[in-house]
Structures are given as structure tokens and as C-alpha cells.
Amino acid sequence: MSETLYEALEQVLRGWHRYETELGNSPVIDFDCAPAPAPAALGRLEALRRLRSLLDRARKAEDDRLVREIEAQLAYLSTLLGEHLALDIYVRRTQGCGTRGWPADYVTERGDEARRLLADAGIAWGPNTAHDLNRAEGIITAEAAAEAVSLEAASFEPRVRTAVGATAPYDLTIEAVRVDAYWSYWLDGAGRTVRLRINLERAAFTVVQARLFALHEVLGHGLQSAGFHAAFARGKQEWLPLLTVHSPCQVVLEGLAQSLPLFVAADDHQLMTRVRLEHYLQLVCAELHLAINSGVSVDACAAHAVSRVPFWDDTQIADILADRGADPLLRTYLWAYPAGFDWFMALAEAPPATAANVLRAAYHRPLHPADLADLWPDGPVIGGPGGRGSCPLGTRLSSGSP
């Protein structure tokens, strides 16, 4: 039987992934939904040539989904090879959505909402907010974090499975590591095997965060990926079984994982406070993402960050800017967080039938932003609607209110 275009793309990505990992570089594949033997390593230029050939064939076949998948891989690979695409072009080709951003007033409103919830919990807004919130949530030791996440995942699992219609089993392992990277928690794996790593260099450990990351990582990414594996194992699927963080599925994966508590634990006030705060922080990160890629000075970006989030220190702000401005992978991938988070925050307020339909679809095959628009035509613009203050320039950004 002849090889399909999806199978041909899969082989290119596996070969390119092997090349990168054998050199100790960032992997291409982050979750393998249908594990298979790795082909020979494929260097970057040869991978580029093969992807271009596959793109021509996908366009002739009029397969829009496959075209989006291949364009995403080409955009990222070209960036690794030295191209520097404008941010909007780069993100549209990789994440499948725009970068118009959100009006400054909207970001401020989301901040006001988070501050009200914090005030209700007796937590003041200022340099000590993060510290005070952690104390209020109940700090736990790093050694206890893995067990706490595992127990919370087991507790929430029946509720999540019911909400998303997931039946696939999964096998979970949790590891504590020390990695100099932006992430606190990271999930990867293959098939039904899910690995959660807790980064002791970054992670803060509280009772509430154990609940949050059990939902985000284990029952968001882990259960979802196991569902993709089960679907692929049942027969031929017209989608790519390899999840990469520089491709259009990430807006849905990260958006739903961050917002999942809204759909299954809306009565947990501490958890809702944390989710609303994280939503606001992601919107601020989006402002900085646009600014640092629009020629705004580092000084102006840093001043704006402090005005918006007084508990971020210099190290945090420096990392936020460097990741979004200089790193070829994070410059695209980190936009998926605010873009997806904001869309799913809106979905939580949509008619229940609409939300249920989206959640169930998202746990049975990888969705692109284009799929979200089809599932909820009246939903918000993914990546922001634009508007006043959403495309920051110089003093206009730094003068924004918190």
C-alpha cells in the first residue's frame, strides 16, 4: 500500500527529531501518539527540502490541515537555519493564529478582576503578592509535590473524564529535575505513557498549585494525549500523530489545559483566584511579546512589566523578554498560552452545549485554531482582536495602567 502524505510527513519529522536529539538540541517531537521505530537521522537542510516537496503535494491535494502542519514545520526549521520572520507571519505559520493582541483596557479589566479575588482572600496587590498568595494556598515541600499532584489527579479524574468524554487509560510517572528553563512543569511521553517533570529550579509548591497542575499537566495534556493515542490505534486517522510545540495544535492544548479548572472546579474559590491571576499574567506577557518584537526598548518593556505586575523581579522580566524575543522556539510557542487561554476563558461563559462540544472534540483529535472557529463561529478572535493599546509602541506601552 502506498505511503500517505501524513505518513510521509511523519517520517520526515521522526528523522529530523532524531538528528536534533542526537546532537543534544531541543526535540522536534514532544509527544508521540503512535510510537514507531525511528528512521535514519535527517539533517536540517534535507528535512527542509523534503518538507517543501510535501507542501507542494499537500497543496495539490487541497488538504488544508496538512498544509498548515507542513507550513508550521517549515517556518520553525527555517528559523533554526537563520531566517527571521516578522512575528505575525511566524506565529500565523506555526501556531495558526494572529498576533493582534488585546486592548490595554481589556488587560486592565482582567487585572482588576484578579485583584478583587486576591483582596477577597486578604491578599494585597504589590511586591509581596506572589509570596502572600503562596502562603495563603499552603506551601508544601518539593519532596511532597509529586505525591500531591498524583493524588489530586486521581481525585479530579472522574470529573474530568465525564466533562470531556475521555475513556483512554494512561500510565503516569512523575520526576523531580533541575533544569535551567522557563518551565516549572513539563509533560511529554509516547502512546499511553505520560511523564511529568517538576522543575525544582522554577516550581513553587502549594496545595492549590498541586490541584492546578494535576488538572493542567496530567488531566489536561496527559489524558488528552492518551486519548489521541487510543484514537490513532483504532484505525487510520487523517491527522498527524506527533505533537510539536511549534505547530497549530498548541493553541488548543495549552489554552484548554490552563482553563480546565473553569469547567470542572468552578466552585473552588482558591483555584479560581489562581486561574484568573494566571490569565491576567499571560495577557501581560502577550503585551511584552508584541513589544519586544516591535522594536520597543528593553527599558520600556521592563518598566511596563513592573507597572502591570509589581511582584515580578528583574530576573523574571529578563527571562520573559529573552524567551519571547530571541529564542526561535519560544518566540512562537509562548504565544499559544495567552492566545489559547483567553479563547477558552470566553468558552467557559458560552452556552454549556457549545463548551461541551468543544471539550469533547479536543480530547479526541488534535485541533487547530481553524477548528475552534468552526466549532464556535461566534467565539472571540484567537490571538486577540486588536484595538487601542494592543500593538504597543514606545511610550504608549510604558504609560499603560496596571
C-alpha positions in Angstrom: 0.0 0.0 0.0 1.4 3.4 -0.9 2.5 5.8 1.8 0.1 8.6 2.5 1.2 12.3 2.8 0.6 12.2 6.5 2.9 9.1 6.8 5.5 10.8 4.7 5.4 13.9 6.9 5.7 11.7 10.0 8.8 10.0 8.6 10.4 13.4 7.9 9.7 14.7 11.4 11.0 11.5 13.0 14.2 11.7 11.1 14.7 15.4 11.9 13.8 14.7 15.5 16.5 12.0 15.7 19.0 14.4 14.2 18.3 17.1 16.7 18.2 14.9 19.8 21.4 13.1 18.8 23.1 16.5 18.9 21.6 17.4 22.2 19.3 20.1 20.7 15.7 20.7 21.6 13.5 17.8 20.4 11.2 18.2 17.4 8.5 15.8 18.8 7.2 16.5 22.2 4.5 13.8 22.4 4.4 10.7 20.2 0.8 9.5 19.9 1.7 6.5 17.8 5.3 5.3 18.7 7.2 3.8 15.8 10.8 2.9 15.0 12.9 5.9 14.2 14.3 6.3 10.7 17.8 7.5 9.9 18.7 10.9 11.2 17.7 13.7 8.8 19.8 16.9 8.7 18.1 20.3 8.7 18.6 21.1 5.0 17.5 17.7 3.8 14.4 17.9 6.1 13.7 21.4 4.6 13.8 20.1 1.1 11.6 17.2 1.9 9.1 19.4 3.7 8.9 21.8 0.7 8.2 18.8 -1.6 5.5 17.6 0.7 3.9 21.1 0.9 3.6 21.1 -2.9 1.9 17.8 -2.8 -0.4 18.8 0.0 -1.5 21.9 -1.8 -2.3 19.9 -5.0 -4.3 17.5 -2.8 -6.2 20.5 -1.4 -5.6 19.2 2.2 -5.7 22.4 4.2 -5.0 20.7 7.5 -1.9 19.1 6.1 -0.8 22.3 4.5 -1.0 24.1 7.9 1.1 21.3 9.6 3.8 21.4 7.0 3.9 25.2 6.9 4.4 25.2 10.6 7.4 22.8 10.4 8.9 24.8 7.6 8.6 28.1 9.4 10.3 26.8 12.5 13.0 24.9 10.7 13.8 27.9 8.5 14.1 30.0 11.7 16.5 27.4 13.1 18.5 27.9 9.9 18.7 31.7 10.4 15.6 33.2 8.8 14.0 35.9 11.0 10.3 36.2 10.0 8.2 39.0 11.3 6.3 37.9 14.4 2.9 37.9 12.9 4.0 35.8 9.9 5.9 33.4 12.1 3.1 32.8 14.6 0.4 32.5 11.9 2.5 29.9 10.1 3.4 28.0 13.3 0.5 28.5 15.9 -2.2 29.1 13.2 -3.5 32.3 14.7 -2.9 36.1 14.6 -0.9 38.4 17.0 -3.2 41.4 17.1 -3.2 41.2 20.9 -5.7 42.6 23.3 -6.7 46.2 24.1 -4.9 47.7 27.0 -8.2 48.4 28.7 -9.2 44.7 28.4 -5.9 43.7 30.1 -6.5 46.2 32.8 -10.0 44.8 33.4 -8.7 41.3 33.7 -6.1 42.6 36.2 -8.9 44.3 38.2 -10.8 41.0 38.4 -7.7 39.2 39.7 -7.1 41.9 42.3 -10.6 41.7 43.5 -10.3 38.0 44.1 -7.0 38.4 45.8 -8.4 41.1 48.0 -11.3 38.8 49.0 -8.7 36.4 50.2 -7.0 39.1 52.2 -4.0 39.4 49.8 -2.8 42.9 48.8 -1.5 43.8 45.4 2.1 44.8 45.4 5.7 43.4 45.6 4.7 40.6 48.0 1.6 39.4 46.2 3.1 36.1 44.9 4.7 35.3 48.3 1.5 36.1 50.2 -0.6 34.1 47.8 1.7 31.0 48.1 1.4 31.2 51.9 -2.4 31.5 51.8 -2.6 28.5 49.5 -0.5 26.3 51.8 3.2 25.8 50.9 4.3 22.2 50.5 7.9 20.9 50.1 9.4 19.9 46.8 9.6 16.3 48.0 5.8 16.3 48.7 4.9 17.9 45.4 4.9 14.8 43.2 2.7 12.8 45.5 0.3 15.8 45.9 -0.1 16.2 42.2 -0.7 12.5 41.8 -3.4 12.4 44.5 -5.1 15.5 43.1 -5.1 14.0 39.6 -6.7 10.8 40.9 -9.3 12.9 42.8 -10.3 15.0 39.7 -10.0 12.3 37.1 -13.7 11.0 37.2 -15.0 14.6 36.9 -12.7 15.5 34.0 -13.4 12.2 32.1 -17.1 12.9 32.4 -16.7 16.5 31.2 -14.6 15.7 28.1 -15.8 12.2 27.3 -12.4 10.6 27.7 -12.1 6.8 28.2 -8.5 6.2 27.3 -6.2 4.8 30.0 -2.7 6.2 30.7 0.4 5.4 32.8 1.8 8.3 34.7 5.3 8.8 36.1 6.4 12.0 37.9 10.1 13.0 38.2 11.8 15.9 40.0 14.6 17.6 38.0 16.7 20.7 38.0 16.7 22.4 34.6 17.6 26.0 33.6 14.5 26.6 31.6 11.3 28.8 31.7 9.0 25.9 32.6 8.1 24.7 36.1 6.2 21.6 35.0 6.6 19.8 31.6 4.7 16.8 30.3 5.9 14.6 27.5 5.7 10.9 26.6 4.6 8.3 24.0 1.5 6.3 23.5 -0.3 5.9 26.8 2.9 6.5 28.8 2.9 10.0 30.3 5.9 11.6 32.1 5.5 14.7 34.2 8.7 16.5 35.2 8.7 19.0 38.1 11.5 21.6 37.7 12.9 22.3 41.1 14.7 25.4 39.8 11.3 27.1 38.9 8.4 25.4 40.5 6.6 26.8 43.6 4.8 24.2 45.6 1.4 24.9 47.2 -1.7 22.9 47.9 -3.6 24.9 45.3 -0.9 24.6 42.7 -0.8 20.9 43.1 -4.5 20.9 42.1 -3.8 23.3 39.3 -1.0 21.3 37.7 -2.8 18.0 38.2 -5.5 19.4 36.0 -3.2 21.2 33.6 -0.5 18.6 33.1 -1.9 15.2 34.0 -5.6 15.5 33.1 -5.1 18.2 30.5 -2.1 17.2 28.5 -1.6 13.6 29.7 -5.2 12.3 29.4 -5.6 14.3 26.2 -2.5 12.8 24.6 -3.5 9.3 25.7 -6.9 9.9 24.0 -5.1 10.8 20.8 -3.1 7.6 21.0 -6.2 5.5 21.6 -8.0 7.1 18.6 -5.0 6.5 16.3 -4.7 2.9 17.5 -8.3 2.2 16.4 -7.6 2.8 12.8 -6.4 5.2 10.1 -6.7 8.8 11.1 -6.2 11.8 8.8 -4.1 13.8 11.2 -0.5 13.8 12.4 0.1 11.7 15.5 3.1 13.7 16.5 2.7 16.7 18.8 5.2 19.5 18.3 5.2 22.8 20.3 5.8 24.8 17.1 2.6 23.7 15.4 -1.1 24.8 15.3 -2.3 22.3 17.9 -0.6 24.1 20.7 -3.1 26.9 21.0 -5.8 24.4 21.8 -3.6 22.2 24.0 -2.3 25.0 26.2 -5.5 27.0 26.2 -7.6 24.1 27.4 -5.0 22.9 29.9 -4.8 26.4 31.6 -8.5 26.9 31.7 -9.6 23.3 32.6 -10.4 24.2 36.2 -13.2 26.6 35.0 -15.0 23.6 33.5 -14.6 21.1 36.3 -13.9 23.0 39.6 -15.6 26.4 39.3 -16.7 26.2 42.9 -13.1 26.1 44.2 -12.5 29.7 45.1 -8.8 29.4 45.7 -8.3 27.6 42.4 -10.4 30.2 40.5 -8.3 33.0 42.0 -5.1 31.4 40.8 -6.6 30.8 37.3 -7.8 34.4 36.9 -4.5 35.7 38.1 -2.6 33.4 35.6 -4.9 34.6 32.8 -4.0 38.2 33.5 -0.3 37.4 33.7 -0.5 35.7 30.3 -2.1 38.8 28.8 0.7 41.0 30.2 3.2 38.5 28.8 1.5 38.9 25.4 1.9 42.7 25.6 5.6 42.2 26.3 5.8 39.6 23.5 4.4 42.1 21.0 6.5 45.0 22.3 9.9 43.3 22.3 9.2 42.1 18.7 8.1 45.6 17.6 11.3 47.5 18.4 10.3 48.7 21.9 13.3 49.1 24.1 14.1 46.7 26.9 13.9 49.5 29.4 10.4 50.5 28.3 9.3 46.8 28.4 10.7 46.3 31.8 9.0 49.5 33.1 5.7 48.3 31.7 6.1 44.9 33.2 6.7 46.4 36.7 3.7 48.7 36.3 1.5 45.8 35.4 2.9 43.1 37.8 4.8 44.7 40.8 5.8 41.2 42.1 7.9 40.3 39.1 11.6 40.7 39.8 14.3 41.6 37.3 15.2 38.0 36.6 11.7 37.1 35.8 11.2 40.1 33.5 14.6 39.5 31.8 13.6 35.8 31.1 10.2 36.8 29.8 11.7 39.2 27.2 14.6 37.0 26.2 12.4 33.9 25.7 9.9 35.9 23.5 12.4 37.9 21.6 15.4 35.7 21.0 14.6 32.0 21.3 13.5 30.5 18.0 11.1 28.0 19.6 9.7 30.1 22.5 9.2 33.1 20.2 6.4 31.2 18.6 5.3 28.6 21.3 4.8 31.1 24.1 2.2 33.0 22.1 0.0 29.8 22.3 -0.5 30.4 26.0 -2.3 33.8 26.0 -4.0 33.1 22.7 -5.5 29.8 23.8 -6.1 30.8 27.4 -8.2 33.8 26.5 -10.3 31.9 24.0 -11.1 29.1 26.5 -11.8 31.7 29.2 -14.5 33.0 26.9 -15.7 29.5 26.2 -16.3 28.9 29.9 -19.0 31.6 29.7 -20.5 30.3 26.4 -23.7 28.1 26.3 -22.9 24.8 28.1 -23.7 22.8 25.0 -21.1 24.7 23.0 -18.5 24.2 25.6 -19.2 20.5 25.9 -18.9 20.1 22.2 -15.5 21.8 22.0 -14.1 19.9 25.1 -15.1 16.5 23.7 -13.7 17.3 20.3 -10.4 18.5 21.8 -9.9 15.2 23.6 -10.3 13.0 20.6 -8.1 14.5 18.0 -5.6 17.5 17.9 -7.4 20.6 16.9 -6.1 23.7 15.2 -7.4 27.3 15.7 -9.3 26.9 12.5 -11.2 24.0 14.1 -12.1 26.2 17.1 -13.6 28.8 14.8 -15.7 26.1 13.1 -16.9 24.7 16.4 -17.8 28.1 17.8 -18.2 30.6 15.0 -19.3 33.3 17.5 -16.2 32.9 19.6 -13.6 35.6 20.1 -10.7 36.2 17.7 -7.9 33.8 18.6 -4.8 35.8 19.3 -6.7 38.9 20.2 -9.0 41.4 18.4 -6.5 44.2 18.3 -7.6 47.7 19.3 -6.3 50.5 21.3 -3.0 49.7 23.1 -2.9 46.2 21.7 0.0 46.9 19.3 2.3 48.8 21.8 4.9 51.3 20.6 7.3 53.0 22.9 5.9 55.4 25.5 2.4 54.3 24.5 3.1 51.0 26.1 5.1 52.1 29.1 2.3 54.5 30.1 -0.3 51.8 30.3 -2.2 51.5 33.6 -1.7 48.3 35.7 
